[in-house]
Amino acid sequence: MLDKKEIRQEIVNYLCGEEGLKDEFIDLLKSGGLSEDDGYEIKEKLLNEIDSSKDLNLVFVTSFDRDFPSDKLEEYTNNESYLELVEAQYPQSVEEAVDILIVGLDTEDINIIRESSKDEFGPSAHFGLALYVRNHFGLNNSKAKNLISDIYKKGGFECMLFADSLSGFLMDELWERVQKEYEEALLDDSEFFDKLRKIMQKHDEEMMEMYLDSYEEYLKEMNDEELNEDYRQYLKENNINRKWDK
């Protein structure tokens, strides 16, 4: 089974070609008066988004000028196997969607969400993060079938069939996740190191320091030498320049 990056690479390969530009793509370019140089620019734009969460099909289509024959583009991308790849690039569940959103947040974003009520955050994100979700998570075009189905299961009738409602539900879930993982004191020590590892990979140093501060407050309350030793060992093994002598 392909992982997300492999799926996204397959999308680029289908659209533009694995080596250079494929003949079908060159024919598409010529049908709208574009050159092979234009094709390489489009391919480079797609390759630059391989590691992002953007909808590569949307990136591809919007790379063409508005006067490019839309029927040619629609015909080119209307292939069953390709559309399966497009659907597979999207988050497949609410949890995966929130995971992807968390990765893209910096310290300032996290603090804004933490300090907002749920009712405040949803509307404030409507034309920002929620708009990104509607465009790039397959909600506006209704192609993210598994994600939409999971939102219905978890959100019920309130989500309806509108992209705004679907993205709104994801904003609520993101708000809940941030409050749980970054504000509340850790209650389960077994989860700490896994969460810290993810933060080290996904967030900046300031975010890691904030998370460590929270955990050390928890250790002080527990006053458990075994937990303290586990923590010291983890800091040492991962070359985290921080002392813990409690």
N, C-alpha and C positions, 0 to 999 in steps of 0.2 A: 504493500500500500504506500502511495506517495505521500511525503510530508508536504506541508504548505509551500515551502520554498520550491520543491520539485514540481508541484502543481503549477505554481506561478511561472516557472521556467518553461513548462510545457505549453502554457498559454502564449508566451512570447514566441516559442518555436512554431506553434500553429499559425500565429498571425504573420510573422515576419520570416521565419525560416531558422533552422538550427545553425547552419553554416552560411554566412552571408545573407542574401535575400532570396527567398524561394520565388519561383517563376510566377505563381499565382498572385503573390503580393506585388511583384513588379507590374503585372498586368493591371491590378487594381490601381496602382499609382498612375499608370499611363492613362487609364480611363478618365481620370480627373485632371490630366495635364501635369502631373507631378513627376519628378525625376527619381533616380535611384538614390541620389544624395539625400533627397527628402525622406526616402524610405529608411536610410541609415540613421537619420536624425530621430525618426519615430521609434525605431528599434532601440536606440540608445536611451530614449526617454523611458521606455518600458523597462529596460534592464536596470535603470537607476531606481525603479520602484519595486524591484524584486523583493527586497527586505522590508518593504512598508506594508501597510494594510489597505492601501488604495485598491479600488476595483480596476484591474488592468484593462478590462474591456472598455470601461468608461474612459480611462486614460488614452486608450487607442483611438476610440471614436472621436474624442474631443481634440485629438491631435490634427485633425483635418479641418480646413476652413469650412465655413458654413455653406459656401457655394459648391463644395465637393458633392457629387451626386449621392444623395442619401440612399437611394435604392441600391446602388452598388455596394455601399458599406453594409447595408442590412443583409443583402444576399451573401456577402463575404463572411459575415459572422453568424449566419443562420445555419449552423451545422450541429447536429445532435451531439456528437462526441465533444465538440468544442464547448457547447453550452453546458455539458456536464462538468467540464473543467472550470468554467466560469462559476457555476454554483458551488463547486468544491473549494474555491478560493475563499469564500465567505466563511465567517464563523458559523459553526454548525449547532451551537447551543447558546443560551443566555450566558452561561458561565464562561464559555470561550470568548464571547464578545466582550464581556467585562474584563477578562484577562488581557485582551488586546488593548483595550482602552487604558487600563492601569499602566501598561508598559509605556504609553505615550505621555503620561503625566509627569511634569517636573515638580519640584518642591513647591513652587508658587501655586500651581494648579491644585495640588493636594491640600494646601492650607486654605485656599478659597473654598474648596468643597467642604472641608472640615468645619469651617466657620459659617457655612450657609445652612439654613434649614432645608429640608427636602423640597418644600413648597417654593423656596427661593431659587434653589439650584436648577430645577427643571426648566422654568421659563427663561432663566438667564443663559442656559446652554442651547436654547432652541435654534438660534441662528449661528451657533459656533460648533461645538462638539456634536450636538444632536444633528445638525445639518450634515456634518461629515459622515455620521453614521447612516443617515438616510441615503446619501449618495454612494457611499463606498461599501456598505454592508449588505447591499442588495435589497433594501427596503423600498426605495422608490420604484424600482423596476419589478419588484415582487419575485425576483429570481432566487433569493435566499430561502428556499422552501423549508429546509430543516430548521433554520433559525426562527423564521416566522411561526412555524408550527410550535416550537418550544416556547416562544413568547405567549402564544395563545393558551398553551397548557398552564403556564405559570401565572399569566396576567388575567386570563379569563375574558369575559365579554367587554370589559372596559377598554381593551386594546383595539377592539374593532378591526377594521381592515385598512385603516389609514396609516400611512408611513409616519405621520406626526405622532400618532398614538403609540406605534411600535417603538420609535426612537425614544419617546418619553418614558416608556417602561424601562428601557435600557439605562436611561439617565437615573431613574430611581434606584435601579439595581447597583449602578456604579456608586451612587451616594451611600447606599447601605454598606457596600464593601469597604469604601474608604473609612467610614465611621468605625467599622468593626476592626479593620486591620491596622489603622494608624492612630486611632484615638483611644480606644479602650485598652486597659492594661491586659497583658497576656495572661490568660487563665490556664492554658495548656502548654507546658514547657516543651512537649514533644514537637509542637508545630513551629517553635521559634526558629530553629536553625534552617529549616527548609524555607521559611519566609525570608529570613535574612539573606540567604543565598540568592533568592530571586531579586531582592532589592539591590544587592551588590551588582547584579547583572543588568538591572533595568533602570536604576535611579542614580542620581548623583550622590556625592559624598555627604552633602548636607542632610539628605533624606536618610541615609544609613545612620548618621549620628543621631538623628531624632529617634529612629527606631531603637537604637542601642540604649539611649537614655531611658526610653520607656521600659525596656526590658530590665535594666539595672534597678529601676525603682521597684519592679516586681521582685527581683532577687533580694533586695533589702527587706521587703515585707516577708518573704519566705524564710530568710535566715537559714538556708540549708547549704551546708558546706559541699555536699555532693553536687548540687546544682551549680554552685560557685566554681567548683573545679572543672565541671563540664564546660562552663562558659570560658574559663581561662584557657582551657585546651583548644577550644574552637578558635579563639582569638589568635593563639599561637600558630595553629595549623594553617590558618588562612591569611597570615601575615597582616593582621589588622592591628595598627599601631594604637593600642588602647590598653591601659592597665586596669586590672580589677583585683584589688587586694582585700576585698571584704571577706 
